[in-house]
Amino acid sequence: NSLKTSLWMCEGENWVDSRTVYIGHKEPPPGTEAFIQQRFPDNRIVSCKYTFWNFIPKNMFEQFRRVANFYFLVIFLVQLIIDTPTSPITSGLPLFFVITVTAIKQGYEDWLRHKADKAVNECPVQVVQNGKIICKQSRRLRVGDVVLVKEDETFPCDLILLSSSRDDGTCYVTTASLDGESSHKTYYAVQDTKAFTTEEEVSCIHATIECEQPQPDLYKFVGRINVYMNNEPVARPLGSENLLLRGATLKNTEHIYAVAIYTGMETKMALNYQSKSQKRSAVEKSMNAYLVVYLCILISKAVINTGLKYLWQSDPNRDEPWYNERTDTERQRHILIRAFTDFLAFMVLFNYIIPVSMYVTVEMQKFLGSYFIMWDDEMLDEELGERAVVNTSDLNEELGQVEYVFTDKTGTLTENNMEFIECCVDGHVYIPHAICNGQEREELFFRALCLCHTVQVKEEETVDGIKHGIHQGKSSSFYISSSPDEVALVEGMKRLGFTYLRLKDGQMEILNRDDEVERFELLEVLTFDSVRRRMSVIVRAGSGEMYLFCKGADSSIFPRVIKGKVEQVKARVELNAVEGLRTLCVAYRPLSPEQYQQVCHQLSGAKLALQDRDKQLAEAYDIIERDLILLGATAVEDRLQEKAADTIESLHQAGMKVWVLTGDKMETAAATCYASKLFRRSTQILELTTKRTEEQSLHDLHLHGVFYLFSLSGDCTDFGLIIDGATLSAVMRPGQEDSNSGNYKEIFLEICRNCSAVLCCRMAPLQKAQIVKMIKASKEHPITLAVGDGANDVSMILEAHVGIGIMGKEGRQAVRNSDYAIPKFKHLKKMLLVHGHYYYIRISELVQYFFYKNVVFMFPQFIYQFFCGFSQQPLYDTAYLTLYNISFTSLPILLYSLMEQHINMDILKKDPSLYKDIAKNCLLRWPIFIYWTVLGVYDAMVMFFGAYFLFDNTSFTSNGQMFGNWTFGTLVFTVLVFTVTFKLVLDTHYWTWINHFVIWGSLVFFVVFSLLWGGIIWPFLNYQRMYYVFMQMLSSGPAWLSIILLITVCLLPDVVKKVIWRALWPTTTEKIQVGAITSMETLD
Amino acid sequence: MMASSYNAKDEDGHHSGSVSHGGAGTAKSKKPDNTAFKQQRLPAWQPILTAGTVLPAFFVIGLIFIPIGIGLYVTSNNIKEFEIDYTGVNVDSPCYTCANNFSWNSTTSCSCTVNFTLEQPFENNVYMYYGLSNFYQNHRRYVKSRDDRQLNGDATALKDPSNDCEPYRKIGVETIAPCGAIANSLFNDSLELYYVEPSGALNAVPLAKKGIAWWTDRNVKFRNPAGVDLPTAFKGTAKPVNWRKPVYELDPSDPDNNGFINEDFIVWMRTAALPTFRKLYRIIHKNQSSTSTLPSGRYVLNITYNYPVLSFDGRKRMILSTISWMGGKNPFLGIAYITVGSICFFLGVVLLIIHHKYDTRSNSADIPN
C-alpha cells in the first residue's frame, strides 16, 4: 500500500513540473494512460493591477509602502489625534496632493491597461470544434482547443503547430512584438500531424501533449507529443521550433492549425511582463543617507526641546501663570503622556525639515528630464529613424558617474554590417568575382557555405511564387537571418557563382555556376549556440551521399579536424584576424548511412528528453561534430561604427576605463581595439591567454608570473590587458586551492585597475556579467555601465549599474532589457558627457538645495521655541507652512534641475576631461552637504536674530502702533523666501527666459498670495491672524530696510565663498566658464 | 554686477554658416517638433560670479549701506525715549504695597504714584506705551486661546465659541464674551500722567485713546455683535473671569469705544512675538501752541494698580517715546547697516587684492561689464 502511495506521490510530483494537454479535449485511448483533466487558467490576459473596487485600498497600500509617504501619513495621523501646533491640513494637504496625483496617474494608466486587456481578451478567435469552425472570444480559449490562425494574425496564446497550409508543414512567424527581431522565423509542424490540413481532419487528431510547466524563457521549450495512430502512441519531441508564442504574427503562410498549450497569464509573453529589478542610483543612496541625518536632527531637536520644556516648566508660575491656565483634563493627564505628546508635537512642528516635496520634485525632475534625452536630435539616427529611448528615468544622473564602461564589440563598436571579403580553400585565396578553377574541394566548400546556414529567402512578391526571385538574378528577393555573418557569406557565395535559392519541402536548392539547380535534402540542423560557437547541417545530396557540414569559430573547429591543410588555413585565419576580419572555418564529414542512423538516434534521444534537454543535445552535438575534414576559412569584415574611435578616446579622457568584452577571438578583437584606439601603439599589452591547450597545466604558474612581473613594473606607463574566457574562468574559479584562487582574483583586480584598457575575448554571456559583478564588488564600488546590442549582452546590461542597449541588428533583446537605448555607439558620448554630466549637476544641486531650504525654513522655528516657553508655537502661519515647499520655493528649483547648464554642451563634448570634475559623486560628499547645512543654519540664525533685534521693544511704524507675533513670523518668512530664491539665483548659470519667468514669477506669486491671504476676512477659516499683517509690514519703512539688510547678510558669505574659491582654487569647470566668456568677448 | 555673455547657444560650436538669432534651433532641422527648447539650446544669459564682477557690487553695497546706516542711526538717536519700571519689586518703590497686597477679590483698586523727571522736552506726538516683561503672550496655549469669529461679531460664535478658548470658554452655562485666555488677561492698569508745573500744581497731560490699534483691526477684524445696543447684544454672555466690568462697559467715556472694538482690547489681542514686549497705550498729541508736547520737568504718573505680574516674576513699565518716520528708537538697524556696509567695503578691498594677485588671466573678461 505504501508503495502505491509513493508511486502516486511520484506521479503527483510529475504533474508539478509538466502538464498534459489533450488535443481537442479528447480522452486518450483507454489503457494508454489515465485521463486526468488538469485545470488551467482561461486565456484572459490581466495586465492591469487594479479592479474597480480594489483600486483605492490597493493603491493606497502601495503608495504608503514608500517610506516617505508613510512618514507623512504618520505625521498627519499624529496631528489628527493629538493637539499639535499646526493643523493637520499643513501636512495633510501636500500628502493628499501627492497621493492623489500619483493615484490619478496610476489609475489612468491602469484604465488604459484595462482597455487594452479588454480589446485583447475580446478579440475573436477561430476554434475548431467537432469539425467546424466557430468564433470565440479570445478570453474563452482553453488549453487543448485547436485554433485556426490566418496570415498576419497574431497568435492568441502559446500554441503547438499541428499543420499548416504549406505542404512542408512549416510556417513563418515574426516575433517583432516580442523581441523586436523582424526576421521571419520558420516553425515546424510535427511530422505525424502535418497532414491534417482541414477542420474535419484536424478534429480527428487524437493526441496528447506533455510539456513542461510554463516558464518565461522565450527560446526554451521542451515537450513531447503522443499521437495515437490506431491506438498506438507515437511519441515525437517538441521544441521551441514547434511552439508559436502569443504575440508573434503569422507571415507568408495562409493558415495554420495549432493547439493551445499555455493560455492567459501562463503564456510566455505574460510571464515576461514581470518587470526587472529596480536599479538605484548613487545619488539616491546619498539622498537617503542625508535623510537619515535629518531624521536624527529632527528627533534630537524634538528631544532637546521636550527636555528643555520640562526643565523650564519646573517652576509652576512659568508652567501655568494666572493668565494662561490649562484645562482640567489636561492637568489630570499623566506627566509621561504629556511629555510624549509634547515630543510628538515638536516632531510635527519640525517635520518640514524632511521635505515631502523633495520626492515629488526629484521624481518629476527625472521623469521630465528624460524627455530631453529622448528629444535630442544629436542622438537621432537618420538611417534607422530611431531616437534614444529611456526605459528607466531613475538613472539619469548615474550617467554622469560612470567609471567603468563595458562594451560589446560586434554591433556595438562595429557596425555589424558584414561584408564578405575573401575565402580560403586549402590555402588558396578567393575573393568575390574571381575566376575559380573548379576544383572539387573548392566546389564542396562553396556548397558547404550555401547549405550550412539558417538563412531564409524573402520574396517581395509572394503571389507569383518564388520563381521571380533570385532565379532571375534580380534583387526582388533578399536573404534574412538572425546572424548577419551568414547573410554576408551566402551573398558572398552568390557572387562566387553559387546561389542559394530556397528551402522547399526539406530540399535546399542551389543554383550552381552552370545555372543548374542542385537539390540537397536537409536532414538535420544542429543550430548555432554561443557556447559551442559552431553550427552544422546534415544533408543528402541528389546522388545519395550524406554530408555533415560544419562551420564555426576557428577555436571550435580546429580541435575537431582530423584532415585537411590545417597549417595553411590557420596561417590565413590568423592573418585575417589581425586585420580585424571575422573569420569562420568550414569543415565537413561524409556520413555513411549507418553513421547517419546513429546520429539520428542520438539526436532524437536527446530531443525527446523532457529534462536537461539542452545538456543532452549539447552532448549529442559534441559527439556528432567530430572527425571533421577541414575545407577552408572565410573572412568577413565588420567595419567599425562611425566615430567609435573618437567616442572611446573621449571616454578615456573622461577618466572612464573602457573594457571590451567580446565573444570574438583574440586577434580580431585586438585588431578592433587598435582600430578603435582602445589600445595605442604605445600601450604595453599584457596577454593572459591560453593559446594552446597543452599549456593549460603550466597555465596557473604562468599566470602567477605575469601577475608578479606586472605588480613590479608599477603603473607608470599605459597598460592594456588582454584576457580570454578560459583564463578568466581559471582566475575566477572559486577556491579549489582555497586561498590561492582568491588571491588570483585580487591580483587580477589590481592589474585591471591599473590598466587603462582591458580586452576580454572569448567570453560567454554569463562571464560578461561575472566581470561586471566582480568590478562592481571591488573595493571602491565603482559605477559601471554596460553597453551592448545582442542577446548575449543582456546579462551584463542587467548586471551593470547602468545598462545601455544599442539598437543593432541582433534583435531588440538588449534594448528591451536596458535602462537606456541608443541607436549608435557614438551617441554614448553625448549621453554620458553631456546628459549624464548635466543631470548629475542638476540633481545634486536639487538634493542639496532641498535640504538647505528646509533647514533655513525650520531652524528659526526651532530657535523661536526658546522664546515662547517651548510651547511649540509655530513661527509662521499655517498657509506659509503648507505652501512654502509646495509653491513658493518649488518651481524655481525644479526648473533649475531641468534647465541648468553650467557649461556649454559643446565644450563638454570637446573637453571630456570635465567629466572627471564630477566623478565619485563629488557634489554629494559629506563636506559639501555639511557646507550647505551650515549655510542653512547660518541663514536661519541671521533671519531669526536679525528680526529679533529689530523687533526688540520698539515700534516699527510711524504711527507708534505695535506689531505682533504673526508680523514677526511673516517678516522672517519673507526674508526666508527671498533668500532661498536668491540663493538659487546665485547658483543658476544658465538663464533662459523660462528661468527668469519662473524665479521672478514665484517671488511675485509669494507677494501676491500674501497680499490676498491677508487682504480678506476668509469666511471658512476660524482664525484671522494674518489679516492685514503682510500689508502692515510693507507699510513700514524699517521692515523694508531690515528685509533688504537680512537678505544681504544671508547671501554675503555664500557669495564671498564662491568668489574666493573661484579665484584661489578654481575647478576645471570654473576655469572653462571664464574661458568661454573670454572667448565670447574677444569674438565681439 | 556679473560678467556675462548673452549667448544664443545655437551659434557656437555648430555649423558656422547658420548664424541666426532667437529660435535658431528650429532652423537646424526640418522636423517641426525640433525646438531650441527640446534641444536644450534656448538662448541664455550665462553670468558667473568672479572676484572681478562681484567687486563693484561690494563697493556699491558698501557705499549705499553706510550712508543709510548713518542716517538711521542719527534718526534713532534723535528719538527721545523715557522708560520707567513701576512694578514695585523693591520695598522703597512706590508701588510696592500695591504689588504685594494684590488680591483678585478686592473690590477697591489700589493706586500708587511714581514721580519722574524728563531732562529734555519731547517734541511732536509722544506715544505712551506700557511694557511687560517675562509675560509669554506667545505661548501656544495662549496664542490660540481666542475665537476670531466671536470677535468679528458672529452671533453663533458669540454663544458657542471655539473650544480653543478652554478653560476660559464658559462660566457655568453662560459663555464668556470675549472668550479665551488672551481676553481674560487684558491689561487693566490705568495710567494717568501729570505735569508738575513749576508752581507745584499738577497739570493733567491729555491722553488720546484713538488710533492706538490698527485701523483694519478696529474697523474690519473686530466687530460687535448685532443688537439694539451693546448690553442687549451681549445678553446671555458672561464677562471674563478676571474682568471687573463687562466688555460693553470698558470705556465709559466713549460709547463707540466699547465691546470688541475697544482699542485697548484690540491692542492687547494682538499677541506679542517675544516675552518682553510693549504695547501702545495712549497718544499725547502735540499742542497747537508752539510749546513742546512734554516740556522738560517733573512729572507724576498715577497708576491704578490692577495687574499682578510678580507671581510669574514679570515687570511692568511705562514708556514715553517720540516717533520718527522709521518708528521708535532702534539703534540696532542703523548699526547693522553701517556694519554690513563696512564689511562689504572691506571685502571689496580684499577681493580687489585677490583679483589682482590671482585672477590676472581673466582680467579682460571681467572689467567690461
Boltz contact constraints between the chains, C-beta under 6 A:
constraints:
  - contact:
      token1: [A, 85]
      token2: [B, 140]
      max_distance: 6.0
  - contact:
      token1: [A, 317]
      token2: [B, 311]
      max_distance: 6.0
  - contact:
      token1: [A, 317]
      token2: [B, 312]
      max_distance: 6.0
  - contact:
      token1: [A, 321]
      token2: [B, 312]
      max_distance: 6.0
  - contact:
      token1: [A, 323]
      token2: [B, 185]
      max_distance: 6.0
  - contact:
      token1: [A, 324]
      token2: [B, 139]
      max_distance: 6.0
  - contact:
      token1: [A, 324]
      token2: [B, 141]
      max_distance: 6.0
  - contact:
      token1: [A, 324]
      token2: [B, 142]
      max_distance: 6.0
  - contact:
      token1: [A, 324]
      token2: [B, 181]
      max_distance: 6.0
  - contact:
      token1: [A, 325]
      token2: [B, 167]
      max_distance: 6.0
  - contact:
      token1: [A, 327]
      token2: [B, 166]
      max_distance: 6.0
  - contact:
      token1: [A, 327]
      token2: [B, 167]
      max_distance: 6.0
  - contact:
      token1: [A, 372]
      token2: [B, 40]
      max_distance: 6.0
  - contact:
      token1: [A, 375]
      token2: [B, 38]
      max_distance: 6.0
  - contact:
      token1: [A, 377]
      token2: [B, 29]
      max_distance: 6.0
  - contact:
      token1: [A, 377]
      token2: [B, 34]
      max_distance: 6.0
  - contact:
      token1: [A, 377]
      token2: [B, 39]
      max_distance: 6.0
  - contact:
      token1: [A, 867]
      token2: [B, 274]
      max_distance: 6.0
  - contact:
      token1: [A, 868]
      token2: [B, 138]
      max_distance: 6.0
  - contact:
      token1: [A, 868]
      token2: [B, 139]
      max_distance: 6.0
  - contact:
      token1: [A, 869]
      token2: [B, 136]
      max_distance: 6.0
  - contact:
      token1: [A, 869]
      token2: [B, 139]
      max_distance: 6.0
  - contact:
      token1: [A, 871]
      token2: [B, 139]
      max_distance: 6.0
  - contact:
      token1: [A, 871]
      token2: [B, 140]
      max_distance: 6.0
  - contact:
      token1: [A, 872]
      token2: [B, 140]
      max_distance: 6.0
  - contact:
      token1: [A, 873]
      token2: [B, 138]
      max_distance: 6.0
  - contact:
      token1: [A, 873]
      token2: [B, 140]
      max_distance: 6.0
  - contact:
      token1: [A, 873]
      token2: [B, 143]
      max_distance: 6.0
  - contact:
      token1: [A, 906]
      token2: [B, 13]
      max_distance: 6.0
  - contact:
      token1: [A, 949]
      token2: [B, 332]
      max_distance: 6.0
  - contact:
      token1: [A, 950]
      token2: [B, 333]
      max_distance: 6.0
  - contact:
      token1: [A, 951]
      token2: [B, 273]
      max_distance: 6.0
  - contact:
      token1: [A, 953]
      token2: [B, 278]
      max_distance: 6.0
  - contact:
      token1: [A, 954]
      token2: [B, 328]
      max_distance: 6.0
  - contact:
      token1: [A, 954]
      token2: [B, 330]
      max_distance: 6.0
  - contact:
      token1: [A, 955]
      token2: [B, 327]
      max_distance: 6.0
  - contact:
      token1: [A, 955]
      token2: [B, 328]
      max_distance: 6.0
  - contact:
      token1: [A, 956]
      token2: [B, 327]
      max_distance: 6.0
  - contact:
      token1: [A, 957]
      token2: [B, 327]
      max_distance: 6.0
  - contact:
      token1: [A, 958]
      token2: [B, 323]
      max_distance: 6.0
  - contact:
      token1: [A, 958]
      token2: [B, 325]
      max_distance: 6.0
  - contact:
      token1: [A, 960]
      token2: [B, 127]
      max_distance: 6.0
  - contact:
      token1: [A, 960]
      token2: [B, 280]
      max_distance: 6.0
  - contact:
      token1: [A, 960]
      token2: [B, 323]
      max_distance: 6.0
  - contact:
      token1: [A, 961]
      token2: [B, 280]
      max_distance: 6.0
  - contact:
      token1: [A, 962]
      token2: [B, 279]
      max_distance: 6.0
  - contact:
      token1: [A, 962]
      token2: [B, 280]
      max_distance: 6.0
  - contact:
      token1: [A, 964]
      token2: [B, 270]
      max_distance: 6.0
  - contact:
      token1: [A, 964]
      token2: [B, 271]
      max_distance: 6.0
  - contact:
      token1: [A, 964]
      token2: [B, 272]
      max_distance: 6.0
  - contact:
      token1: [A, 965]
      token2: [B, 138]
      max_distance: 6.0
  - contact:
      token1: [A, 965]
      token2: [B, 271]
      max_distance: 6.0
  - contact:
      token1: [A, 965]
      token2: [B, 273]
      max_distance: 6.0
  - contact:
      token1: [A, 968]
      token2: [B, 273]
      max_distance: 6.0
  - contact:
      token1: [A, 989]
      token2: [B, 46]
      max_distance: 6.0
  - contact:
      token1: [A, 990]
      token2: [B, 44]
      max_distance: 6.0
  - contact:
      token1: [A, 990]
      token2: [B, 46]
      max_distance: 6.0
  - contact:
      token1: [A, 991]
      token2: [B, 44]
      max_distance: 6.0
  - contact:
      token1: [A, 991]
      token2: [B, 45]
      max_distance: 6.0
  - contact:
      token1: [A, 992]
      token2: [B, 42]
      max_distance: 6.0
  - contact:
      token1: [A, 992]
      token2: [B, 44]
      max_distance: 6.0
  - contact:
      token1: [A, 1022]
      token2: [B, 149]
      max_distance: 6.0
  - contact:
      token1: [A, 1022]
      token2: [B, 162]
      max_distance: 6.0
  - contact:
      token1: [A, 1023]
      token2: [B, 148]
      max_distance: 6.0
  - contact:
      token1: [A, 1024]
      token2: [B, 148]
      max_distance: 6.0
  - contact:
      token1: [A, 1024]
      token2: [B, 221]
      max_distance: 6.0
  - contact:
      token1: [A, 1027]
      token2: [B, 221]
      max_distance: 6.0
  - contact:
      token1: [A, 1028]
      token2: [B, 216]
      max_distance: 6.0
  - contact:
      token1: [A, 1037]
      token2: [B, 325]
      max_distance: 6.0
  - contact:
      token1: [A, 1037]
      token2: [B, 326]
      max_distance: 6.0
  - contact:
      token1: [A, 1038]
      token2: [B, 326]
      max_distance: 6.0
  - contact:
      token1: [A, 1038]
      token2: [B, 327]
      max_distance: 6.0
  - contact:
      token1: [A, 1038]
      token2: [B, 333]
      max_distance: 6.0
  - contact:
      token1: [A, 1045]
      token2: [B, 336]
      max_distance: 6.0
  - contact:
      token1: [A, 1049]
      token2: [B, 340]
      max_distance: 6.0
  - contact:
      token1: [A, 1056]
      token2: [B, 347]
      max_distance: 6.0
  - contact:
      token1: [A, 1058]
      token2: [B, 49]
      max_distance: 6.0
  - contact:
      token1: [A, 1059]
      token2: [B, 49]
      max_distance: 6.0
  - contact:
      token1: [A, 1059]
      token2: [B, 51]
      max_distance: 6.0
  - contact:
      token1: [A, 1059]
      token2: [B, 54]
      max_distance: 6.0
  - contact:
      token1: [A, 1062]
      token2: [B, 50]
      max_distance: 6.0
  - contact:
      token1: [A, 1063]
      token2: [B, 51]
      max_distance: 6.0
  - contact:
      token1: [A, 1063]
      token2: [B, 354]
      max_distance: 6.0
  - contact:
      token1: [A, 1063]
      token2: [B, 358]
      max_distance: 6.0
  - contact:
      token1: [A, 1063]
      token2: [B, 359]
      max_distance: 6.0
  - contact:
      token1: [A, 1064]
      token2: [B, 358]
      max_distance: 6.0
  - contact:
      token1: [A, 1073]
      token2: [B, 48]
      max_distance: 6.0
  - contact:
      token1: [A, 1074]
      token2: [B, 362]
      max_distance: 6.0
  - contact:
      token1: [A, 1074]
      token2: [B, 365]
      max_distance: 6.0
  - contact:
      token1: [A, 1077]
      token2: [B, 3]
      max_distance: 6.0
  - contact:
      token1: [A, 1077]
      token2: [B, 5]
      max_distance: 6.0
  - contact:
      token1: [A, 1077]
      token2: [B, 365]
      max_distance: 6.0
  - contact:
      token1: [A, 1078]
      token2: [B, 365]
      max_distance: 6.0
  - contact:
      token1: [A, 1080]
      token2: [B, 5]
      max_distance: 6.0
